[in-house]
């Protein structure tokens, strides 16, 4: 299982790649593996605002449907439109082309509450 060291993680198995005031969001390798073959992704609307912990979309697989949560409060500035036609990219490249959306982070202090790679690895091992 891959856990890149340059990302922040939520206990709900989302990752964030932070650049200045924006954060690209996706689901972790652990999450995509647990879900199985992804067949549909419900993306949030550009311009929508979410509180930390709010559901912003869904990932549907051959096994189940799982909500995707905003790890931090923010406003959606872009979504990965490619997932509409190729949701399986979430399985193939969860930390690259399988990103879901980008948020303009409302409160940078919330980023500090997220897990680093070592803490996320410990979470997934338990």
Secondary structure as the mmCIF struct_conf table of DSSP 4:
data_model
#
loop_
_struct_conf.conf_type_id
_struct_conf.id
_struct_conf.beg_label_comp_id
_struct_conf.beg_label_asym_id
_struct_conf.beg_label_seq_id
_struct_conf.end_label_comp_id
_struct_conf.end_label_asym_id
_struct_conf.end_label_seq_id
TURN_TY1_P TURN_TY1_P1 UNK A 5 UNK A 6
STRN STRN1 UNK A 8 UNK A 9
TURN_TY1_P TURN_TY1_P2 UNK A 11 UNK A 12
BEND BEND1 UNK A 13 UNK A 13
STRN STRN2 UNK A 14 UNK A 19
TURN_TY1_P TURN_TY1_P3 UNK A 20 UNK A 21
STRN STRN3 UNK A 22 UNK A 27
HELX_RH_AL_P HELX_RH_AL_P1 UNK A 29 UNK A 35
BEND BEND2 UNK A 37 UNK A 37
STRN STRN4 UNK A 38 UNK A 42
HELX_LH_PP_P HELX_LH_PP_P1 UNK A 43 UNK A 45
TURN_TY1_P TURN_TY1_P4 UNK A 46 UNK A 47
STRN STRN5 UNK A 49 UNK A 50
TURN_TY1_P TURN_TY1_P5 UNK A 52 UNK A 53
STRN STRN6 UNK A 55 UNK A 61
BEND BEND3 UNK A 62 UNK A 63
STRN STRN7 UNK A 65 UNK A 69
BEND BEND4 UNK A 71 UNK A 72
STRN STRN8 UNK A 74 UNK A 79
TURN_TY1_P TURN_TY1_P6 UNK A 81 UNK A 81
HELX_RH_AL_P HELX_RH_AL_P2 UNK A 82 UNK A 85
TURN_TY1_P TURN_TY1_P7 UNK A 87 UNK A 88
HELX_RH_AL_P HELX_RH_AL_P3 UNK A 89 UNK A 92
TURN_TY1_P TURN_TY1_P8 UNK A 94 UNK A 98
STRN STRN9 UNK A 101 UNK A 105
BEND BEND5 UNK A 106 UNK A 106
HELX_RH_3T_P HELX_RH_3T_P1 UNK A 108 UNK A 113
BEND BEND6 UNK A 114 UNK A 114
STRN STRN10 UNK A 115 UNK A 115
HELX_RH_AL_P HELX_RH_AL_P4 UNK A 117 UNK A 125
#
